Amino acid sequence: MSTTTEVAPLTAPVPVDLPDAVEFLSESQWKVLMAVMDAVIPAIRMEDASQPSKPNHDPSVFYLPSGQYSEAAIKLRNAVSPLDHPSDTLEAYLAERPSDNPLFTQVLKCVLSNLPPSKQRDMRVLLSILNTRPGSLLLTSHAKPLPALPITDRLKILRSWSTSPLWALRSLFKSLSTVGKLVYIRSSAAFPVLTGFPAVPTAWAATSTSHPFTFLQFHPSSNSRKTPVEVTTDVAIVGSGCGAGVVAHRLAREFGPALSVLVLEKGRHVDARHFPLSQAAGLATLFEAGGVIETDDGSMTVTAGACFGGGGTINWSASLQTQDFVRAEWARERGLPFFESDEFQACLDRVCHVMGVAEVPPNHANRVLLEGARKLGYQAKAVPQNCGGKEHDDGYCALGCWRGEKMGPVNGWFPEAARQGVKFAEGMKVEKVLFEQKKGAKVATGVKGVWTSREGEKVEVIVRAKKVVISCGTLWSPVVLLNSGLKNPHIGKNLHLHPTNFVSGIFDEDVRPWEGGSLTSVVTSFENLDSKGHGVKLEAMTMMPSFCLPFLPWTTGIEYKLRAAHYRHLNTFIAICRDRDSGSVHRDPSTGAPRVAYTPSDFDRAHNLRGVLELCRILHAHGAREIHPSIAGCPPFIRSAARRRSGEGSTPENADGEQGEEAKEFERWLAGVRALGNKPPVTPFASAHQMGSCRMSARAKDGVVDSRGRVWGTKGLYVADASVFPSASGVNPMVTTMAIADWIAMGLCEDLRGEGVAARL
């Protein structure tokens, strides 16, 4: 299948449909689930004064007395200034509820269809109990099924779960409330109108398409549909993310068309003329499991790319090189001296050069970090972007770079590889590596998997290859190795996730957070809290609504709606920890998909909490009018209008009077945040960085691959992605992944030349 640059003029990105969802709930179970969602994101209306005896005639609606309703409307109007909406717009937002919105149901089904079968079974049991024997789970005396309860009682039930002594109920509350917020923001018709969030960037123009890649088709002949289709190549690369892009590029540069290379991707290519995708379609199409992978215990949410280009298509462009203290750890403690060598530095510099890594002007959120850090004496610096030297103000990058400037695999590495003869297949899910015993050695001879056409046809495919490179990411690479019969006990272990906590700030000024580069600055003062390279960095996050707003604290549905309405005045920041402790990846026994076993340790959570506190200080110093840590049970810090006018960011040492009192109040509030702590599962943790599940080691007994990425105990099999990191990188892992992949690819080229493959002149 080919894309083409011959496209008709466009006035908006070409829409991409939501994928089909697998139905696993009965009609009655869906009714119960939607009753929960209506409590998480409720419809809010005014009481009918003419019927005081029947104020709550619809049990799924919050009816407010006229005075409270008017107060809510005033808060909404203030939240979205300088927009001046008619009352109808405010009322439509307040009245909107999930069960009235077919798109909410469709998106929810897409999200839930990605749950592992065991969690789907648990959900069916839970919803059945809530429908028939609610008292056992509601922790109340209610005998009615949950959908029959008024919204006020449903709210009490949700809040009782959030404070339950049982981990399972606290986890249930966190999961259902987070999913409700996420799906609502993805599907709401009223939210974009209210906040002025444009579905299409204001500068959008139909100026970009991707390279015209051609994708192989694997249709069997009519008389042999049960026989696998076989193809032959010199090198098979499984995956198309940052590691795969660099390996394919290096092989093409070294050997040109003399070496046949085939890149196999289970996801789909989306041409740049479709970008940015809608929030609903973007997460469902570009991300693994629709963007919502929960760890086994529900303590963390993991996001990873699952499209052509992998994480390089949906990341935030941050291009930080591996730091000296991490390189020293890997070289000296892990026995891998290459990481302190000039050769590795050359790899880092080379990949940055190819991508045109450069600094870009900061948007509001990143200016807050830089300026707040300066006022407090913290160390902060710019984060370069892989944007080909362009200014790159694409704040929508997580939904696809519509400018075509982000030099990830699709724009920066694969086009040259394609011009040199590298071939590609999308929709090809590789199940395992094939081996033969040759002279007592286990030699990789290809891969086997299933190709699915865009029309849904499934074909078993065997790719015969002299060399196999596994580059399908930290979640999938260990699964492919395990499926291949490898018994190395380290496969899937040593998983690092850079656990992240969140803090949001609301500002007086009109922030328009969707504008500008997502992550262009970092505060580094707290990155080495244990003197062994473990600590926390402070960064801004992408401000697409469905990425940041689901992490706003939820206490009641009314409060959440009013809080989310501040979106155009809001920035969210992350405290991202270089984790010392690790988890693991294992296969789901039913589907074979990766499952993540990881709980943030007390040691690492302490660093996250330090980061949360320091983010609060930065926001306070910069003059945020409200500070909202995503800490369970934590009230926000809210400045009065008078204090905001009197000055920004006072401290007890340099202030007196009103400002000094406000600063003391802030310190007392911070002490309360510290006392509450960031305990899972209710406090949200997330990860966009996965590393280490096939770690590199100096000895076979300590890891999965050697210092050149070759899988211990095999020949002809390599791993080249973030899964080979010896431990957590501590920085956004793209550049480190690419540099290591470049090093592994150079070794692969040496191996090929040693076997008689001629390099190009």
SULZIFEN-V555479 format. One record per residue. N is the residue number from 1. SS is DSSP state (H for helix, E for strand, L for the rest). OMEGA is omega as a letter, one per 20 degrees, with the letter a starting at -180 (* if undefined). Layout:
# SULZIFEN-V555479
N | SS | OMEGA
N | SS | OMEGA
This chain:
# SULZIFEN-V555479
1 | L | a
2 | E | r
3 | L | a
4 | L | r
5 | L | r
6 | L | a
7 | L | r
8 | L | r
9 | L | a
10 | L | r
11 | L | r
12 | L | r
13 | L | r
14 | L | a
15 | L | r
16 | L | a
17 | L | r
18 | L | r
19 | L | r
20 | L | r
21 | L | r
22 | L | r
23 | L | r
24 | L | r
25 | L | r
26 | L | a
27 | H | a
28 | H | r
29 | H | r
30 | H | r
31 | H | r
32 | H | a
33 | H | r
34 | H | r
35 | H | r
36 | H | a
37 | H | r
38 | H | r
39 | H | r
40 | H | r
41 | L | a
42 | L | r
43 | E | a
44 | E | a
45 | E | r
46 | E | r
47 | L | r
48 | L | a
49 | H | a
50 | H | r
51 | H | a
52 | H | a
53 | H | r
54 | H | a
55 | L | a
56 | L | a
57 | L | r
58 | L | a
59 | L | a
60 | L | a
61 | E | r
62 | E | r
63 | E | r
64 | E | r
65 | L | a
66 | H | a
67 | H | r
68 | H | r
69 | H | r
70 | H | r
71 | H | r
72 | H | r
73 | H | r
74 | H | r
75 | H | r
76 | H | a
77 | H | r
78 | H | a
79 | H | a
80 | L | r
81 | L | j
82 | L | r
83 | L | a
84 | L | a
85 | L | r
86 | L | a
87 | H | a
88 | H | a
89 | H | r
90 | H | a
91 | H | r
92 | H | r
93 | H | a
94 | H | a
95 | H | a
96 | L | r
97 | L | a
98 | H | a
99 | H | r
100 | H | a
101 | L | r
102 | H | r
103 | H | r
104 | H | a
105 | H | a
106 | H | a
107 | H | r
108 | H | r
109 | H | r
110 | H | a
111 | H | a
112 | H | a
113 | H | r
114 | L | r
115 | L | r
116 | L | a
117 | H | a
118 | H | r
119 | H | r
120 | H | r
121 | H | r
122 | H | a
123 | H | r
124 | H | r
125 | H | a
126 | H | a
127 | H | r
128 | H | r
129 | H | a
130 | H | a
131 | H | a
132 | H | a
133 | L | a
134 | L | a
135 | H | a
136 | H | r
137 | H | a
138 | H | a
139 | L | r
140 | L | r
141 | L | a
142 | L | r
143 | L | a
144 | L | r
145 | L | a
146 | H | a
147 | H | a
148 | H | a
149 | L | r
150 | L | a
151 | H | r
152 | H | r
153 | H | r
154 | H | r
155 | H | r
156 | H | a
157 | H | r
158 | H | a
159 | H | r
160 | H | r
161 | H | a
162 | H | a
163 | L | a
164 | L | r
165 | L | a
166 | L | r
167 | H | a
168 | H | a
169 | H | r
170 | H | r
171 | H | r
172 | H | r
173 | H | a
174 | H | a
175 | H | a
176 | H | a
177 | H | r
178 | H | r
179 | H | r
180 | H | r
181 | H | a
182 | H | a
183 | H | r
184 | H | a
185 | H | r
186 | H | a
187 | H | a
188 | L | r
189 | L | a
190 | H | a
191 | H | a
192 | H | r
193 | H | a
194 | H | a
195 | H | a
196 | L | r
197 | L | a
198 | L | r
199 | L | r
200 | L | r
201 | L | a
202 | L | a
203 | L | a
204 | L | r
205 | L | a
206 | L | a
207 | L | a
208 | L | r
209 | L | r
210 | L | r
211 | L | a
212 | L | r
213 | L | r
214 | E | a
215 | E | a
216 | L | r
217 | L | a
218 | L | r
219 | L | r
220 | L | r
221 | L | a
222 | L | a
223 | L | a
224 | L | a
225 | L | r
226 | L | r
227 | L | r
228 | L | r
229 | E | r
230 | E | r
231 | E | a
232 | E | r
233 | E | r
234 | E | a
235 | E | r
236 | E | r
237 | E | a
238 | E | a
239 | L | a
240 | L | a
241 | L | a
242 | H | r
243 | H | a
244 | H | a
245 | H | a
246 | H | a
247 | H | r
248 | H | r
249 | H | a
250 | H | r
251 | H | a
252 | H | a
253 | H | a
254 | H | a
255 | H | a
256 | H | a
257 | H | r
258 | H | r
259 | L | r
260 | L | a
261 | E | a
262 | E | r
263 | E | a
264 | E | a
265 | L | a
266 | L | r
267 | L | a
268 | L | r
269 | L | r
270 | L | a
271 | L | a
272 | H | r
273 | H | r
274 | H | a
275 | L | i
276 | L | r
277 | L | r
278 | L | r
279 | H | a
280 | H | a
281 | H | a
282 | H | a
283 | H | a
284 | H | a
285 | H | a
286 | H | a
287 | E | r
288 | H | r
289 | H | r
290 | H | r
291 | H | a
292 | L | r
293 | E | r
294 | E | r
295 | L | a
296 | L | a
297 | L | r
298 | L | a
299 | L | a
300 | E | r
301 | E | a
302 | E | r
303 | L | a
304 | L | r
305 | E | r
306 | L | a
307 | L | r
308 | L | a
309 | L | r
310 | L | a
311 | H | r
312 | H | r
313 | H | a
314 | H | a
315 | L | a
316 | L | r
317 | L | a
318 | E | a
319 | L | r
320 | L | r
321 | L | r
322 | L | a
323 | L | a
324 | H | a
325 | H | r
326 | H | r
327 | H | r
328 | H | r
329 | H | a
330 | H | a
331 | H | a
332 | H | a
333 | H | a
334 | L | r
335 | L | a
336 | L | a
337 | H | r
338 | H | a
339 | H | r
340 | H | a
341 | L | r
342 | H | a
343 | H | r
344 | H | r
345 | H | r
346 | H | r
347 | H | r
348 | H | a
349 | H | a
350 | H | a
351 | H | r
352 | H | r
353 | H | a
354 | H | a
355 | L | a
356 | L | a
357 | E | a
358 | E | r
359 | L | r
360 | L | a
361 | L | a
362 | L | r
363 | L | a
364 | H | a
365 | H | a
366 | H | r
367 | H | r
368 | H | r
369 | H | a
370 | H | a
371 | H | r
372 | H | r
373 | H | r
374 | H | a
375 | H | a
376 | H | a
377 | L | r
378 | L | r
379 | L | r
380 | E | r
381 | E | r
382 | E | r
383 | L | a
384 | L | a
385 | E | r
386 | E | a
387 | L | r
388 | L | r
389 | L | r
390 | L | r
391 | L | r
392 | L | r
393 | L | a
394 | L | r
395 | L | a
396 | L | a
397 | H | a
398 | H | r
399 | H | a
400 | L | a
401 | L | a
402 | L | r
403 | L | a
404 | L | a
405 | L | a
406 | L | a
407 | L | r
408 | L | a
409 | H | a
410 | H | a
411 | H | a
412 | H | a
413 | H | a
414 | H | a
415 | H | r
416 | H | r
417 | H | r
418 | H | r
419 | H | r
420 | L | r
421 | L | r
422 | L | a
423 | E | a
424 | E | r
425 | E | r
426 | L | r
427 | L | a
428 | E | r
429 | E | r
430 | E | a
431 | E | a
432 | E | r
433 | E | r
434 | E | a
435 | E | r
436 | E | r
437 | E | r
438 | E | r
439 | L | r
440 | L | a
441 | E | r
442 | E | a
443 | E | r
444 | E | a
445 | E | r
446 | E | r
447 | E | r
448 | E | r
449 | E | a
450 | E | r
451 | E | r
452 | E | r
453 | L | r
454 | L | r
455 | L | r
456 | L | r
457 | L | a
458 | E | a
459 | E | r
460 | E | a
461 | E | r
462 | E | r
463 | E | r
464 | E | a
465 | E | r
466 | E | r
467 | E | r
468 | E | r
469 | E | r
470 | E | a
471 | L | a
472 | L | r
473 | H | a
474 | H | r
475 | H | a
476 | H | a
477 | H | r
478 | H | r
479 | H | r
480 | H | r
481 | H | r
482 | H | r
483 | H | a
484 | L | r
485 | L | r
486 | L | a
487 | L | a
488 | L | a
489 | L | a
490 | L | a
491 | L | a
492 | L | r
493 | L | r
494 | L | a
495 | E | r
496 | E | a
497 | L | a
498 | L | a
499 | L | a
500 | E | r
501 | E | a
502 | E | r
503 | E | r
504 | E | r
505 | E | r
506 | E | a
507 | L | r
508 | L | a
509 | L | r
510 | L | a
511 | L | a
512 | L | a
513 | L | a
514 | L | a
515 | L | r
516 | L | r
517 | L | a
518 | L | a
519 | L | a
520 | L | r
521 | E | r
522 | E | r
523 | E | a
524 | L | a
525 | L | a
526 | L | a
527 | L | a
528 | L | a
529 | L | a
530 | L | a
531 | L | r
532 | L | r
533 | L | a
534 | L | a
535 | L | a
536 | E | r
537 | E | r
538 | E | a
539 | E | r
540 | E | r
541 | L | r
542 | L | a
543 | L | r
544 | L | a
545 | H | a
546 | H | r
547 | H | a
548 | H | a
549 | H | r
550 | H | a
551 | H | r
552 | L | a
553 | L | r
554 | L | r
555 | L | r
556 | L | r
557 | H | r
558 | H | r
559 | H | a
560 | H | r
561 | H | a
562 | H | r
563 | H | a
564 | H | a
565 | L | r
566 | L | a
567 | H | a
568 | H | r
569 | H | a
570 | E | r
571 | E | r
572 | E | a
573 | E | a
574 | E | r
575 | E | a
576 | E | a
577 | E | r
578 | L | a
579 | L | r
580 | L | a
581 | L | a
582 | L | r
583 | E | a
584 | E | r
585 | E | r
586 | E | a
587 | E | r
588 | L | a
589 | L | a
590 | L | a
591 | L | a
592 | L | r
593 | L | r
594 | E | r
595 | E | a
596 | E | r
597 | E | a
598 | L | r
599 | L | r
600 | L | a
601 | L | r
602 | H | a
603 | H | a
604 | H | r
605 | H | r
606 | H | r
607 | H | r
608 | H | a
609 | H | r
610 | H | r
611 | H | r
612 | H | a
613 | H | a
614 | H | r
615 | H | r
616 | H | r
617 | H | a
618 | H | r
619 | H | r
620 | H | a
621 | H | a
622 | H | r
623 | L | r
624 | L | a
625 | L | r
626 | E | r
627 | E | a
628 | E | r
629 | E | r
630 | L | a
631 | L | a
632 | L | r
633 | L | a
634 | L | r
635 | L | r
636 | L | r
637 | E | a
638 | E | r
639 | L | r
640 | L | r
641 | H | a
642 | H | a
643 | H | r
644 | H | a
645 | H | a
646 | H | r
647 | L | a
648 | L | r
649 | L | r
650 | L | r
651 | L | a
652 | H | a
653 | H | a
654 | H | a
655 | L | r
656 | L | r
657 | H | a
658 | H | a
659 | H | r
660 | H | r
661 | H | r
662 | H | r
663 | H | r
664 | H | r
665 | H | r
666 | H | r
667 | H | r
668 | H | r
669 | H | r
670 | H | r
671 | H | r
672 | H | r
673 | H | a
674 | H | a
675 | H | r
676 | H | a
677 | L | a
678 | L | a
679 | L | r
680 | L | j
681 | L | a
682 | L | r
683 | L | a
684 | L | r
685 | E | r
686 | E | r
687 | E | r
688 | L | a
689 | L | r
690 | L | a
691 | E | q
692 | L | a
693 | L | r
694 | L | a
695 | L | r
696 | E | a
697 | L | r
698 | L | a
699 | L | a
700 | H | a
701 | H | a
702 | H | a
703 | L | a
704 | L | r
705 | E | r
706 | L | a
707 | L | r
708 | L | r
709 | L | r
710 | E | a
711 | E | r
712 | L | r
713 | L | r
714 | L | r
715 | E | r
716 | L | a
717 | E | a
718 | E | r
719 | E | a
720 | L | r
721 | L | a
722 | H | r
723 | H | a
724 | H | r
725 | L | r
726 | L | r
727 | L | a
728 | L | a
729 | L | a
730 | L | r
731 | L | r
732 | L | a
733 | L | a
734 | H | a
735 | H | r
736 | H | r
737 | H | a
738 | H | a
739 | H | r
740 | H | r
741 | H | r
742 | H | r
743 | H | r
744 | H | r
745 | H | r
746 | H | r
747 | H | r
748 | H | r
749 | H | r
750 | H | r
751 | H | a
752 | H | r
753 | H | r
754 | H | r
755 | L | r
756 | L | r
757 | L | a
758 | L | r
759 | L | r
760 | L | r
761 | L | *
